[in-house]
């Protein structure tokens, strides 16, 4: 379970452990060799290969493995 602050609202997203192990879900801290801009979720953003971008999560606050 990943908790983040998308805009002014706190949001949670769940990703399967299989997707994480297959490296289809990962934390992004940079783009094009530069630190991730604030408007794109600095300092961390979740990127999920098999999900639409609106299901990714900006401003990661907490990771929980359940």
Secondary structure as GFF3:
##gff-version 3
##sequence-region A 1 66
A	DSSP	beta_strand	2	6	.	.	.	ID=ss1
A	DSSP	beta_strand	9	13	.	.	.	ID=ss2
A	DSSP	alpha_helix	17	21	.	.	.	ID=ss3
A	DSSP	beta_strand	25	28	.	.	.	ID=ss4
A	DSSP	beta_strand	30	31	.	.	.	ID=ss5
A	DSSP	beta_strand	34	35	.	.	.	ID=ss6
A	DSSP	three_ten_helix	38	40	.	.	.	ID=ss7
A	DSSP	beta_strand	45	48	.	.	.	ID=ss8
A	DSSP	three_ten_helix	53	55	.	.	.	ID=ss9
A	DSSP	beta_strand	60	63	.	.	.	ID=ss10
###
